[in-house]
Amino acid sequence: MITTRNITKYFGHVQALKNVSFEINKGEIVGFLGQNGAGKTTLMRILTSYLPASSGLVMIDGKDITKNSLSIRQKIGYLPETPPLYTNMTVKDYLKFAARIKDVSAHRLKRQLDKVLEECQLASVKDKTIGTLSKGYKQRVGIAQAIIHEPRLLILDEPTNGLDPIQNLQVRKLIKSLKDERTVILSTHILSEIEQIAQRVLIIKSGEIIVDDLLDVILGKHQSDPSKRLSLEDFFVKCHSQAGDVCE
């Protein structure tokens, strides 16, 4: 589904990404982790074609993103950390608006609207103004706009940021329910969520991918003695310690 080869990005003289290469298969849920400033958002913006790479290759669904950006955008759903919501619109009107922007045809519009309202459990608030909703519902509306055009790739940046435990659980369940139809890249600072949702983990540090492995393999490396079992958070902290070789 996604192939990157030697992606490099400069902002002036600052190198934000350094020869980033990886592949993500169709149907995978991948946790994308890194400290603030590590390059996560820059890479996600390149994958969504909102930002060009300085050099390197990005292929999505077999197509070069630099040569087919418009057609590739139709295959991508993106939820940035702050959802792009119009708070004075009702949920239903906003999702209709999002669908039209994403070229959902008129004869598919009602079907897609009904589908995302059900998937995201928004039917009960479809006629409410977005500004009156709780943060949990606003996050669901953000996810709904990201999937209303049935993208093959879904990129979510901090989708549970600021939610209470119940809202967090509801959004996690929603994300897990999407995996059968879509490839999902999920970025979050709440590492316990990645353990519950993702199948695979990418960790970026100072613009370089330092870990790319299955979650079970990462945790399994440290589980021979249950008393010393590491969580993903433990592993992440060790990878960012100054020891240098602790991710092995």
N, C-alpha and C positions, 0 to 999 in steps of 0.2 A: 504493500500500500504506500509506504514512504521509504525513499532512499535518499540519504544525504551523503555527499562526498566532499570532504575537505572544505566545509563551509567556514569562511573567514569574514569577519565584519569589523571595519574600522569606523570610529567616530573621530574624525580628525586624525590625531596621532595616537589615539587610544584604541588598542585592539580589544574588542569586546568578545569576539569568538575566534578560536584558534584551531583551524583544520578539523572541524567537527564532522564525524562520519558515523552513521548508524543506519539500521534498517528496522522498520516496524511492519509486521505482517497484518493482514486483514483480520479484524475481529479481536485484536489484542487490546487490553486496557493497560496502559503504560503510565507509571508514576514518574513524573519528571521533577527532580529535586535539586535544590541548590540554595546557598545562602543568598541574601539580597545582594545584587550587583554581580552575581556569578555569570549572568548571561541568559537566564531562562526566558525572560520576556522578549529579549532581542531575538532569540531563536524562534520562539513561537510566532512572533510577528513576521519573520522571514518565511516560516512554513505557511502562514496564511496569506502571503504575498502582499502584506501591508508595508513591508520593508524589504528592499533589495539587499542581497548579500554583496560584499565587496568582491568575493571570488568563491568558486566552488559550484556544486551542482545539487539541485533539489528536484527529485522526481516524485510526483504524487500520482498514483494510479497509472504509472507508466508514461507520464507526460512531464516534460521539462517545465518547471513553474515559470521560468523567465519567458518562455515562448507561448505559453497557454494560460496566462494568469486569469483571464476572465472565465474560461471554462472550468479551470481548477477551483476558483472561488465558489462556484456553484456546487462543488462536491465537499466543501468545508463548512462546518458550523463552528463559530468561535464565540466563547463567552469570556470577555476580559474580566479583570478583577472587579471593576466597577461596571455592572451591566448597563448597556446603552438603552435605558428606559426613558420614555416620555411620560412623566408622572401625572400629567393632566389628561391623559387618554385612558379609556377603559381597557381592561385586559384584552377583550375581544377585538376592539378597534386597533389596538397596537399590534396585535399578532397578524391581523389582516394587512396592516401597513407593512410589517416586516416581510410578510409573504410576497407582497407585490414587489418590493425592492429586490427580493431574491428570485424573481421571475417565476413564481408559482402561477401556473395558468389559471384562468378564471374557472374552468370546469373542474380543477382540482382543489380550488381554494377552500370550499366548505369541508371537503373530506379531510384535508390536511389540518384545518382549524380544529375540527372535532377530534381528530386523532391526538394532537398535541395537548388539547385541553384535558383529554382523558389520561394520557401518559403522564402528564405533569400534575395531575389532580387539581386542575384549575377551574373545572366546570362550575363549581359553587361560587366562584368570584369573578366569572367572566364579564359581568356587567358592572363591576366595581372599578372605580378610578384607581390607577396603579399607586398613586401617592398615598392612598389610605390603607394600603396593604402592609402586613408585617414584613420584616426583612426576609423571612423564610419564603413567603409567597413571591416576593420580588425576585428572589433567586430562581424560583421555579419559572417565573415569566421569562427571565433571562435565558434559561435553558430552553424553554419552549421556542423562543425566537431563533435560537441557534439550530434547532432541529426541524423547524417547520417545513423546510425545503428538502427534507430527507437526505442530508449530507452523508457521504460515506465516511468522512473523517470528522471527529468532534474534538475540539481543543478547548479545555476548560482551565481557566487561570483562577485559582483560589475560589472554587464554587461554593464552599461552605464557610467562608470568612465571616466572622461575626454572628453566626447563627447559634441559637441555644441548642442544648443536647437533642431535643425532640426534632427540631427543624433539621439539624445536622443529620440525624438518622434517616429522615424522610428523603433528603437530597441524596444521600449515599445510596439508598435503595433505588432511587430513580436512575442514578448513573449506572449502577450494576445492571439494571433492566435494559439498558441501551446496548449492551455489548454484543448481543446476538445480531444486531443489524449494522453496527458501526464500529470502526476503530476509534478508540478514545485515548487522548493524551491528557493527563490530569496533573496539574501543578498545584501543590499545597505545602504549607509549612507544618501541617498537622500530620505527622508521619504515621500515627496510628490509623489514620484513614486509608493511607496507601496500603497498609497491611491488610485491611478489610476489603479493599476494592481491586487493587491492581494485581496483575499476573507477573509483571516485569517492571524493573526499575532502571532509570537512567539518572545518574548523578553528575552534575556539572559543577566544576570548580575553576574559578578564574578563566572562564571561557573555554575550558576543555572538558570533554567527557572522561570522567575517571572511573565510572562504574557503569556497566551495561550487562545486566544479568537477570535471570528469572528470580522472582522474590523468594520462592522456596529454596533455590540454590543459595542465595545470599544468606538467609537465616540458617539453612542447613549446615553451612560451613562451621557453625558455632554451636551445634546442638548435640554433640556426642555426649556431653555431660549436661544434663538438664539444669543443674544448679548454676551453670555458667551460660545459660541460654541468653542470647542477645536479642533485643527488639530491634526493629529497623532504626529507631531513634539512636540506640547504642551504636549501631553500625555506622550511621551517618556521622555521629560525633567523632568516632574513631577515624573516619575518612578525612575529617577536617582537623584532626589534631596535627601536631608538627612532627609526628613520628615518621610519616612519609610512606611506610609500607604496610599500614594497618588495614588496607582494603583487600589484601590478599587472603 
